[in-house]
Amino acid sequence: WVYIQQKGSRAISCTACWLINGGCFVVNIAAAGTVNLLKAKPSFMHNVQRRHSAQLGNQATLTCNALGRPVPTVTWWRDGVKIGDNSILMLNDVNAEQEGKYVCQANSSAGSAEIEHTLLVIEPLRWKRRSRPSIRLREKAVFTLHCRTAGYPPPQVRWYHILSGTNTSLSRHNHTHHRSSSRLHLRMTGPQKAGIYQCIVKSFFPCCEGLEAQPSLSATFNISLSDDSELSCNSGNTQCQKSGSIKTLAASVFGAHALLFCVFIALLSIN
């Protein structure tokens, strides 16, 4: 065993005992120097959680357990402003403006230390507008697909075209839409424009590149070319009508007027 005793602030004595043949062989050692056995600079546990997440409107809890001797006092800071003086920081009714960096500072007579925490705010993704899953279009028709969602962080939308087993990512360089837009505008120039269109919606934390905030959403739309060249369709409001039926109606009205005119002429000739 080893027994250490401090004598004043600048010297210690050390007594060591080794058991040899049932007895204790004692060695006394004196050492000089600046020794402080009662103080330890503040520090933090290595496995402390430093990244926190909370849903909009909920409560967030940030914990900062500081070690040291004497026991350090803890204060929380954000953007240079003191916001708390406890090891646990509670944030109620969390909003997007509270997302960001928080600094926990530990102070004592032995020194100081600080550690940075990050709060990430989430609003679950939800659909606000989606086109119907199956749409038939005539050739040369212009159509719009909708894939609109809401959530926080702001969602990003990517569009894909699947035709004959080939999945093609659509870019703004060869289509009239932006990859982050919730709408896709395309012209039905031929069979190559038919097939499956897919939108994938993801939400990424602005602080951490590539870090998804929550599970993604996706929707698929089956676009087919109509055999009836007279079929026109507006996929944006999902209303379709036969233009041929309008022509038929116009012809019927014209024919009725012609018949009435012939009857009128016949009546005049009789009189």
Backbone torsions as a table, in degrees:
resi	resn	phi	psi	omega
1	TRP	NA	162.1	179.7
2	VAL	-129.6	133.4	179.1
3	TYR	-119.8	123.0	-179.2
4	ILE	-115.7	131.0	-180.0
5	GLN	-130.6	132.0	178.3
6	GLN	-89.3	135.5	177.0
7	LYS	-120.5	97.3	-176.2
8	GLY	78.5	-162.0	-177.6
9	SER	-99.9	-5.7	-174.0
10	ARG	-126.7	9.6	179.9
11	ALA	-150.5	150.1	175.8
12	ILE	-135.5	157.9	171.5
13	SER	-119.7	143.6	-177.8
14	CYS	-126.8	124.5	178.0
15	THR	-115.4	122.0	-178.2
16	ALA	-116.0	142.2	-179.3
17	CYS	-128.7	122.3	173.8
18	TRP	-108.8	130.7	178.5
19	LEU	-79.9	116.2	179.9
20	ILE	-128.1	118.2	179.0
21	ASN	53.1	43.5	176.5
22	GLY	80.8	-4.4	179.9
23	GLY	-111.8	176.5	-177.9
24	CYS	-115.1	118.1	177.6
25	PHE	-94.7	110.1	-171.8
26	VAL	-98.5	133.8	175.1
27	VAL	-126.3	126.0	176.9
28	ASN	-101.7	129.6	-178.2
29	ILE	-124.7	131.4	175.3
30	ALA	-112.3	136.2	179.8
31	ALA	-131.9	144.0	179.4
32	ALA	-114.5	152.4	180.0
33	GLY	145.9	175.4	178.6
34	THR	-83.9	108.9	-177.2
35	VAL	-125.6	131.2	178.2
36	ASN	-131.3	98.9	-177.5
37	LEU	-86.4	-6.7	-173.4
38	LEU	-102.6	-7.4	-176.9
39	LYS	-123.6	145.2	175.7
40	ALA	-145.2	130.9	-178.5
41	LYS	-61.4	142.6	179.7
42	PRO	-57.8	144.3	178.0
43	SER	-150.9	173.4	-178.1
44	PHE	-127.0	152.5	178.4
45	MET	-64.8	142.6	-175.6
46	HIS	-69.8	-30.3	-175.8
47	ASN	-96.6	20.5	-179.1
48	VAL	-68.4	141.5	179.1
49	GLN	-75.4	124.1	-176.3
50	ARG	-115.5	-7.0	177.5
51	ARG	-119.3	123.3	-175.4
52	HIS	-124.4	152.8	177.2
53	SER	-136.5	149.6	179.6
54	ALA	-152.0	146.4	176.8
55	GLN	-79.6	150.7	177.2
56	LEU	-53.2	131.7	178.3
57	GLY	86.9	-11.4	179.6
58	ASN	-92.6	-175.4	-179.7
59	GLN	-100.7	141.7	176.0
60	ALA	-116.8	140.1	-179.9
61	THR	-123.9	120.5	177.5
62	LEU	-112.4	127.9	-176.2
63	THR	-116.2	137.2	-179.5
64	CYS	-137.2	98.8	-179.8
65	ASN	-95.8	109.7	-178.9
66	ALA	-98.4	142.1	178.3
67	LEU	-109.7	156.5	176.3
68	GLY	152.4	167.9	177.9
69	ARG	-136.6	120.1	-1.2
70	PRO	-66.8	168.3	-178.1
71	VAL	-60.7	123.8	-176.9
72	PRO	-75.1	154.7	171.3
73	THR	-89.5	147.1	-175.2
74	VAL	-115.5	134.3	173.7
75	THR	-131.7	147.9	178.4
76	TRP	-108.5	140.3	-178.8
77	TRP	-132.1	147.0	172.6
78	ARG	-144.0	122.7	-178.7
79	ASP	53.0	39.8	177.3
80	GLY	79.2	5.3	-179.1
81	VAL	-112.6	131.2	178.1
82	LYS	-72.8	127.6	-176.4
83	ILE	-124.1	-2.5	-179.7
84	GLY	-171.0	154.6	179.5
85	ASP	-135.3	40.3	178.8
86	ASN	-138.0	157.5	-179.7
87	SER	-65.7	-19.8	178.8
88	ILE	-114.4	123.6	178.7
89	LEU	-106.5	119.5	-179.5
90	MET	-105.2	128.1	176.9
91	LEU	-118.4	116.9	-178.3
92	ASN	-96.5	151.5	176.3
93	ASP	49.4	59.5	-173.8
94	VAL	-61.8	137.7	174.8
95	ASN	-127.1	173.8	-174.4
96	ALA	-62.7	-30.5	-178.8
97	GLU	-68.4	-18.5	179.9
98	GLN	-86.5	-3.7	177.0
99	GLU	-70.5	140.2	177.9
100	GLY	143.5	-154.5	-173.7
101	LYS	-96.0	139.5	175.0
102	TYR	-129.3	136.8	-177.6
103	VAL	-111.3	125.6	174.0
104	CYS	-100.2	125.2	-178.6
105	GLN	-118.2	131.6	178.9
106	ALA	-114.0	130.2	-177.6
107	ASN	-131.6	143.3	173.1
108	SER	-156.8	176.5	178.8
109	SER	-66.5	-14.6	179.5
110	ALA	-88.5	-10.0	-179.5
111	GLY	144.6	-163.9	-179.6
112	SER	-146.2	160.3	177.8
113	ALA	-156.2	158.2	178.4
114	GLU	-144.5	156.0	-179.7
115	ILE	-142.1	145.0	-175.1
116	GLU	-101.8	135.0	175.9
117	HIS	-116.0	153.4	179.3
118	THR	-123.0	129.8	175.6
119	LEU	-106.8	126.6	179.2
120	LEU	-112.4	128.1	-176.7
121	VAL	-104.5	137.4	-174.5
122	ILE	-129.3	137.2	164.8
123	GLU	-123.0	119.0	-174.9
124	PRO	-54.0	140.2	177.0
125	LEU	-65.3	141.8	176.2
126	ARG	-148.6	152.2	-179.9
127	TRP	-77.8	140.5	172.9
128	LYS	-116.5	-31.8	176.9
129	ARG	-158.8	129.9	177.1
130	ARG	-136.6	137.8	173.4
131	SER	-69.5	160.8	179.6
132	ARG	-69.2	154.5	-170.2
133	PRO	-72.1	-19.0	-177.7
134	SER	-132.9	126.5	-176.6
135	ILE	-137.2	132.9	175.0
136	ARG	-108.1	132.4	-175.4
137	LEU	-131.2	148.4	174.2
138	ARG	-81.9	161.5	179.1
139	GLU	-64.8	143.3	-179.1
140	LYS	72.7	3.9	177.3
141	ALA	-72.6	145.7	174.7
142	VAL	-101.5	129.6	-176.7
143	PHE	-135.0	159.1	-179.2
144	THR	-127.1	128.2	174.2
145	LEU	-102.8	137.5	-178.7
146	HIS	-112.3	135.1	179.5
147	CYS	-145.3	66.6	-171.4
148	ARG	-100.1	131.5	-179.8
149	THR	-132.1	170.2	174.1
150	ALA	-132.9	152.5	179.2
151	GLY	162.2	175.2	177.1
152	TYR	-142.8	135.1	-0.3
153	PRO	-58.9	158.1	-176.6
154	PRO	-51.9	128.4	-176.6
155	PRO	-70.0	151.8	175.3
156	GLN	-117.4	139.1	-175.3
157	VAL	-115.1	133.7	172.9
158	ARG	-121.8	138.1	-178.1
159	TRP	-110.1	143.9	179.1
160	TYR	-135.5	149.5	176.7
161	HIS	-119.6	122.3	-178.7
162	ILE	-112.0	115.7	-179.2
163	LEU	-139.9	124.9	-179.7
164	SER	55.6	39.7	176.3
165	GLY	81.3	-0.9	-179.4
166	THR	-101.4	125.9	-179.1
167	ASN	-100.7	114.7	-177.1
168	THR	-114.0	127.6	176.1
169	SER	-78.7	129.8	-178.1
170	LEU	-89.8	130.4	179.8
171	SER	-118.8	162.4	-177.5
172	ARG	-73.2	-5.1	-178.9
173	HIS	-78.0	-27.8	-178.7
174	ASN	-126.1	12.7	175.8
175	HIS	-142.6	155.0	-176.9
176	THR	-87.1	61.3	174.1
177	HIS	-160.6	161.9	175.5
178	HIS	-101.0	147.0	-174.1
179	ARG	-63.7	-21.6	179.4
180	SER	-98.8	6.9	-178.4
181	SER	-82.4	150.3	178.1
182	SER	-86.6	-0.4	178.7
183	ARG	-123.6	143.9	178.2
184	LEU	-123.9	120.3	179.8
185	HIS	-107.1	123.9	178.3
186	LEU	-140.8	154.3	176.1
187	ARG	-107.1	132.3	-177.6
188	MET	-79.3	80.6	-175.7
189	THR	-83.9	-7.5	179.6
190	GLY	166.8	-177.9	-178.1
191	PRO	-58.0	-26.0	-178.6
192	GLN	-67.4	-15.3	178.3
193	LYS	-90.3	-8.9	177.7
194	ALA	-78.2	179.0	178.3
195	GLY	117.3	-159.9	-178.0
196	ILE	-99.2	127.6	172.1
197	TYR	-109.1	137.5	-176.8
198	GLN	-130.8	136.8	171.5
199	CYS	-114.3	136.4	176.8
200	ILE	-121.5	124.7	-176.0
201	VAL	-109.1	125.7	178.7
202	LYS	-129.7	158.1	-179.8
203	SER	-129.6	124.0	-176.6
204	PHE	-117.2	142.2	176.3
205	PHE	-70.0	131.1	-178.9
206	PRO	-65.6	-24.0	-177.2
207	CYS	-78.0	-26.2	-168.1
208	CYS	-128.5	105.3	-175.6
209	GLU	-60.0	128.2	176.8
210	GLY	81.6	-1.2	-178.5
211	LEU	-89.9	112.1	-179.8
212	GLU	-73.7	137.1	-177.8
213	ALA	-80.4	-27.8	-173.9
214	GLN	-165.8	168.9	179.1
215	PRO	-58.5	145.2	-177.6
216	SER	-80.9	164.1	172.9
217	LEU	-114.8	152.4	177.3
218	SER	-147.9	154.3	177.3
219	ALA	-145.4	145.4	179.1
220	THR	-120.9	147.8	-178.7
221	PHE	-133.0	125.7	-179.9
222	ASN	-94.4	109.6	-178.7
223	ILE	-104.7	121.8	-179.7
224	SER	-124.2	153.6	-180.0
225	LEU	-89.2	126.1	-177.5
226	SER	-75.7	142.2	175.5
227	ASP	-75.5	-23.3	-179.2
228	ASP	-87.2	108.8	-177.9
229	SER	-67.1	-13.3	-179.1
230	GLU	-88.5	-4.4	-176.5
231	LEU	-80.0	123.8	174.4
232	SER	-119.3	143.8	-174.3
233	CYS	-145.9	137.5	172.5
234	ASN	-107.9	105.4	-175.7
235	SER	-75.8	-17.2	-179.3
236	GLY	-64.6	-44.8	178.2
237	ASN	-108.3	12.1	173.8
238	THR	54.4	38.2	175.9
239	GLN	-112.1	130.4	-180.0
240	CYS	-126.5	150.3	176.8
241	GLN	-151.1	154.4	176.3
242	LYS	-87.8	114.2	177.6
243	SER	-68.7	-24.6	178.1
244	GLY	-63.5	-33.4	-179.8
245	SER	-67.0	-31.3	177.7
246	ILE	-67.0	-42.3	178.1
247	LYS	-62.9	-39.9	179.3
248	THR	-62.4	-41.1	179.0
249	LEU	-64.7	-42.1	179.2
250	ALA	-62.3	-41.7	179.7
251	ALA	-64.6	-38.5	180.0
252	SER	-64.2	-43.3	179.7
253	VAL	-64.1	-42.6	179.2
254	PHE	-63.3	-41.6	179.6
255	GLY	-63.7	-38.8	179.2
256	ALA	-64.7	-41.2	178.0
257	HIS	-65.0	-38.9	179.0
258	ALA	-64.3	-40.2	179.6
259	LEU	-64.7	-42.7	178.5
260	LEU	-63.3	-37.1	178.5
261	PHE	-64.6	-41.6	179.9
262	CYS	-64.9	-39.7	178.7
263	VAL	-63.6	-40.2	179.8
264	PHE	-63.8	-43.8	178.7
265	ILE	-62.8	-39.8	-178.4
266	ALA	-65.2	-40.4	179.0
267	LEU	-65.0	-37.1	177.7
268	LEU	-64.7	-41.0	-178.7
269	SER	-67.4	-31.8	179.9
270	ILE	-69.1	-41.6	-179.2
271	ASN	-71.8	NA	NA
